Amino acid sequence: MRALIALLVMVGGFLICYAIIHAQQQKEKQLVEKLENFSHLHQPARQRRQTPQTRSQAKAQLREHAFAFVRRLAQNWQGIHLKKVDYDLKMQQAGWPLLGKEFQMGLLVLAVIGAVLLGVMLLQPVWALVGAASGVLLGLMLMNLAIARRQKAFANQLGDMLTMTSNALRAGFSFMQAVEMVAREMDDPIGGEFAEVMREMRLGASLEKALAAMTQRVQSKDFELVVTAVLIQRQVGGNLAQILDTISETVEERIRMRREIKSLTAQGRASGVVLAAIPPGLAVILYTINPDYLQPLLTEDLGHIAIAGAIVMEIIGFYVINRIVNIEV
């Protein structure tokens, strides 16, 4: 009965918040539509193509609906500043169409869901706190995973971008025309990032500031090398196409080395995952076979301390293994 009441309270609270925020959102609807119309004019070619809906597109639409829901929740949210993290920049790095305060609101929603689920299941306040912390950690983990995937995709596209740019320069294009061609022809993330550079320049930013902002978003040492070469060439002159060809060879070699290192450390990374999964896997199996055997861990204070200690040691061990096998190039 208590579980049903808690669930109804949670659902009712979400519905009330949704109704209030949805009513307030109508005031900004016209401005949002104007901004969207402006952004559509400069989208990469891949985004402007009209193709039949596939499963990946359906997933993308579902993700957009989820982002829209979080944006509505965060319309009047002033943000949580527990530590100095630029979540606006993190959202740009992840490629998520959210503001920093909207992501913080999403973390709060995940914390509430985790607290309610574990609190209702185990009927203990301590587990409600554990559920809240787990919800926040889940949101941060998804954000970091999205950032890592986007950075990896950017690194894989960088060589093609340099080749396209150098060929365009040899064909008589200016550097700005070459950048616009990259934004128009290449897929995300690199096409979208260069499209953002073009938008910033149309709004009055200099090339140096636009490229510096892009460097901060993509967090790529290889691209920092490209930007440095371009800015130096604009000041002292030189054959930019030849410079980009040399950088392209360097980037390709670094990508090859990263892949080789990844293959050599695959066993260590797999060992870390297996060692981290064994304790919770055994706990699930034992609880399925004989629930009474693990009851002291769930009902007694000493059992709670043992579980907390095990979780902390699991996290430390997984972190140490990742630090060992994560080799920077």
WOWO-V683381 format. One record per residue. RES is the residue in one small letter. NEAR is the number of other C-alpha atoms within 10 Angstrom. D_CENTER is the distance of its C-alpha to the mean C-alpha in Angstrom with 2 decimals. Layout:
res:RES near:NEAR d_center:D_CENTER
res:RES near:NEAR d_center:D_CENTER
//
This chain:
res:m near:6 d_center:38.97
res:r near:9 d_center:36.80
res:a near:15 d_center:33.73
res:l near:10 d_center:34.59
res:i near:11 d_center:35.18
res:a near:15 d_center:31.87
res:l near:16 d_center:30.03
res:l near:12 d_center:32.06
res:v near:12 d_center:31.40
res:m near:14 d_center:27.62
res:v near:11 d_center:27.79
res:g near:12 d_center:30.28
res:g near:11 d_center:28.24
res:f near:13 d_center:25.21
res:l near:12 d_center:27.63
res:i near:11 d_center:29.31
res:c near:12 d_center:26.15
res:y near:15 d_center:25.05
res:a near:12 d_center:28.54
res:i near:12 d_center:28.78
res:i near:18 d_center:25.46
res:h near:15 d_center:26.10
res:a near:10 d_center:29.51
res:q near:13 d_center:28.26
res:q near:14 d_center:25.64
res:q near:9 d_center:28.48
res:k near:10 d_center:29.46
res:e near:10 d_center:26.41
res:k near:10 d_center:26.44
res:q near:10 d_center:28.52
res:l near:10 d_center:26.48
res:v near:11 d_center:23.22
res:e near:11 d_center:25.16
res:k near:10 d_center:26.48
res:l near:10 d_center:23.15
res:e near:11 d_center:21.84
res:n near:11 d_center:25.09
res:f near:12 d_center:24.68
res:s near:13 d_center:21.17
res:h near:11 d_center:22.48
res:l near:10 d_center:25.15
res:h near:18 d_center:22.84
res:q near:17 d_center:20.28
res:p near:26 d_center:20.20
res:a near:17 d_center:22.83
res:r near:16 d_center:20.64
res:q near:15 d_center:19.36
res:r near:12 d_center:23.00
res:r near:8 d_center:24.56
res:q near:7 d_center:25.88
res:t near:9 d_center:25.64
res:p near:6 d_center:26.64
res:q near:8 d_center:24.12
res:t near:9 d_center:22.75
res:r near:8 d_center:20.96
res:s near:9 d_center:17.59
res:q near:12 d_center:18.38
res:a near:11 d_center:19.37
res:k near:11 d_center:16.08
res:a near:12 d_center:14.38
res:q near:12 d_center:17.00
res:l near:12 d_center:16.49
res:r near:13 d_center:12.80
res:e near:14 d_center:14.12
res:h near:12 d_center:16.80
res:a near:12 d_center:14.60
res:f near:18 d_center:12.73
res:a near:15 d_center:16.30
res:f near:16 d_center:17.63
res:v near:22 d_center:15.32
res:r near:22 d_center:16.28
res:r near:21 d_center:19.87
res:l near:22 d_center:19.71
res:a near:21 d_center:18.50
res:q near:16 d_center:21.09
res:n near:13 d_center:23.34
res:w near:13 d_center:21.10
res:q near:11 d_center:21.68
res:g near:13 d_center:18.73
res:i near:11 d_center:18.91
res:h near:10 d_center:19.29
res:l near:6 d_center:19.61
res:k near:6 d_center:18.47
res:k near:6 d_center:17.85
res:v near:10 d_center:14.11
res:d near:11 d_center:13.14
res:y near:17 d_center:10.46
res:d near:16 d_center:11.33
res:l near:16 d_center:10.37
res:k near:20 d_center:7.03
res:m near:21 d_center:6.45
res:q near:19 d_center:8.13
res:q near:24 d_center:6.40
res:a near:22 d_center:3.13
res:g near:19 d_center:6.34
res:w near:17 d_center:6.67
res:p near:15 d_center:10.40
res:l near:21 d_center:10.65
res:l near:18 d_center:12.48
res:g near:20 d_center:12.05
res:k near:22 d_center:14.96
res:e near:27 d_center:13.77
res:f near:25 d_center:10.73
res:q near:23 d_center:13.47
res:m near:22 d_center:15.66
res:g near:23 d_center:13.34
res:l near:21 d_center:13.46
res:l near:18 d_center:17.18
res:v near:19 d_center:17.55
res:l near:21 d_center:16.08
res:a near:24 d_center:18.41
res:v near:19 d_center:21.32
res:i near:19 d_center:20.85
res:g near:23 d_center:20.73
res:a near:23 d_center:23.72
res:v near:23 d_center:25.70
res:l near:19 d_center:25.22
res:l near:19 d_center:26.24
res:g near:21 d_center:28.75
res:v near:19 d_center:30.42
res:m near:12 d_center:30.48
res:l near:15 d_center:31.94
res:l near:14 d_center:33.56
res:q near:12 d_center:32.92
res:p near:14 d_center:31.20
res:v near:13 d_center:29.90
res:w near:21 d_center:27.86
res:a near:23 d_center:26.53
res:l near:18 d_center:25.11
res:v near:16 d_center:23.66
res:g near:22 d_center:22.04
res:a near:24 d_center:20.58
res:a near:18 d_center:19.15
res:s near:17 d_center:17.78
res:g near:22 d_center:16.02
res:v near:19 d_center:14.34
res:l near:15 d_center:13.44
res:l near:16 d_center:12.05
res:g near:19 d_center:9.66
res:l near:15 d_center:8.63
res:m near:12 d_center:8.58
res:l near:12 d_center:6.36
res:m near:19 d_center:3.65
res:n near:16 d_center:5.12
res:l near:13 d_center:5.65
res:a near:18 d_center:3.05
res:i near:22 d_center:3.77
res:a near:14 d_center:7.04
res:r near:14 d_center:7.67
res:r near:19 d_center:7.42
res:q near:20 d_center:9.51
res:k near:15 d_center:11.76
res:a near:14 d_center:12.41
res:f near:22 d_center:13.24
res:a near:22 d_center:15.55
res:n near:15 d_center:17.23
res:q near:17 d_center:18.01
res:l near:20 d_center:19.28
res:g near:21 d_center:22.70
res:d near:15 d_center:23.33
res:m near:23 d_center:22.46
res:l near:23 d_center:24.95
res:t near:17 d_center:27.55
res:m near:19 d_center:27.31
res:t near:26 d_center:27.61
res:s near:22 d_center:30.55
res:n near:17 d_center:32.32
res:a near:19 d_center:32.00
res:l near:19 d_center:33.48
res:r near:13 d_center:36.32
res:a near:10 d_center:37.00
res:g near:10 d_center:37.70
res:f near:15 d_center:34.49
res:s near:13 d_center:33.51
res:f near:17 d_center:30.22
res:m near:13 d_center:28.95
res:q near:14 d_center:30.10
res:a near:20 d_center:28.33
res:v near:20 d_center:25.01
res:e near:19 d_center:25.61
res:m near:21 d_center:26.42
res:v near:25 d_center:23.18
res:a near:27 d_center:21.25
res:r near:20 d_center:23.53
res:e near:14 d_center:23.81
res:m near:19 d_center:20.60
res:d near:17 d_center:17.65
res:d near:20 d_center:14.03
res:p near:22 d_center:12.19
res:i near:23 d_center:15.30
res:g near:26 d_center:17.42
res:g near:22 d_center:15.21
res:e near:25 d_center:14.86
res:f near:23 d_center:18.64
res:a near:23 d_center:19.29
res:e near:21 d_center:17.69
res:v near:24 d_center:20.05
res:m near:20 d_center:22.92
res:r near:18 d_center:22.24
res:e near:17 d_center:22.26
res:m near:16 d_center:25.46
res:r near:10 d_center:27.08
res:l near:9 d_center:26.53
res:g near:9 d_center:28.39
res:a near:14 d_center:26.10
res:s near:13 d_center:27.54
res:l near:15 d_center:26.17
res:e near:14 d_center:25.74
res:k near:13 d_center:23.63
res:a near:18 d_center:21.47
res:l near:26 d_center:20.87
res:a near:15 d_center:20.29
res:a near:16 d_center:17.56
res:m near:21 d_center:15.93
res:t near:19 d_center:16.39
res:q near:13 d_center:14.66
res:r near:19 d_center:11.54
res:v near:23 d_center:11.45
res:q near:14 d_center:12.79
res:s near:17 d_center:15.11
res:k near:13 d_center:18.61
res:d near:19 d_center:20.02
res:f near:20 d_center:19.12
res:e near:17 d_center:20.58
res:l near:14 d_center:23.71
res:v near:20 d_center:23.82
res:v near:17 d_center:23.57
res:t near:13 d_center:26.21
res:a near:15 d_center:28.49
res:v near:19 d_center:28.24
res:l near:14 d_center:29.05
res:i near:12 d_center:31.91
res:q near:14 d_center:33.30
res:r near:11 d_center:33.38
res:q near:8 d_center:35.45
res:v near:7 d_center:37.82
res:g near:10 d_center:37.79
res:g near:12 d_center:37.79
res:n near:11 d_center:36.82
res:l near:19 d_center:33.10
res:a near:19 d_center:33.03
res:q near:14 d_center:34.48
res:i near:16 d_center:32.11
res:l near:23 d_center:29.07
res:d near:17 d_center:30.73
res:t near:12 d_center:31.15
res:i near:20 d_center:27.54
res:s near:21 d_center:26.51
res:e near:14 d_center:28.71
res:t near:14 d_center:27.22
res:v near:22 d_center:23.62
res:e near:17 d_center:24.78
res:e near:12 d_center:26.57
res:r near:15 d_center:23.62
res:i near:19 d_center:21.51
res:r near:12 d_center:24.56
res:m near:13 d_center:24.83
res:r near:15 d_center:21.24
res:r near:12 d_center:21.91
res:e near:12 d_center:25.26
res:i near:16 d_center:23.97
res:k near:16 d_center:21.40
res:s near:10 d_center:24.36
res:l near:12 d_center:26.54
res:t near:15 d_center:24.19
res:a near:13 d_center:23.34
res:q near:11 d_center:26.08
res:g near:16 d_center:24.90
res:r near:17 d_center:21.35
res:a near:11 d_center:22.99
res:s near:13 d_center:25.40
res:g near:18 d_center:22.78
res:v near:13 d_center:21.25
res:v near:13 d_center:24.82
res:l near:14 d_center:26.08
res:a near:17 d_center:23.30
res:a near:12 d_center:23.99
res:i near:11 d_center:27.79
res:p near:14 d_center:28.53
res:p near:14 d_center:26.68
res:g near:12 d_center:27.97
res:l near:11 d_center:31.49
res:a near:13 d_center:31.24
res:v near:14 d_center:30.44
res:i near:12 d_center:33.30
res:l near:14 d_center:35.75
res:y near:14 d_center:34.97
res:t near:11 d_center:35.57
res:i near:10 d_center:38.81
res:n near:11 d_center:40.21
res:p near:12 d_center:38.46
res:d near:11 d_center:41.20
res:y near:10 d_center:40.46
res:l near:15 d_center:37.14
res:q near:12 d_center:38.37
res:p near:12 d_center:39.23
res:l near:15 d_center:35.60
res:l near:14 d_center:34.65
res:t near:12 d_center:37.75
res:e near:11 d_center:38.91
res:d near:11 d_center:37.60
res:l near:12 d_center:38.01
res:g near:15 d_center:35.89
res:h near:16 d_center:33.06
res:i near:12 d_center:33.34
res:a near:14 d_center:33.30
res:i near:14 d_center:30.12
res:a near:13 d_center:28.36
res:g near:12 d_center:29.67
res:a near:14 d_center:28.57
res:i near:15 d_center:24.96
res:v near:11 d_center:24.96
res:m near:13 d_center:26.57
res:e near:17 d_center:24.18
res:i near:12 d_center:21.18
res:i near:12 d_center:23.22
res:g near:15 d_center:24.33
res:f near:17 d_center:20.97
res:y near:12 d_center:19.71
res:v near:13 d_center:22.94
res:i near:16 d_center:22.77
res:n near:15 d_center:19.26
res:r near:10 d_center:20.59
res:i near:11 d_center:23.61
res:v near:17 d_center:22.08
res:n near:14 d_center:19.23
res:i near:11 d_center:21.36
res:e near:6 d_center:20.28
res:v near:9 d_center:21.84
//
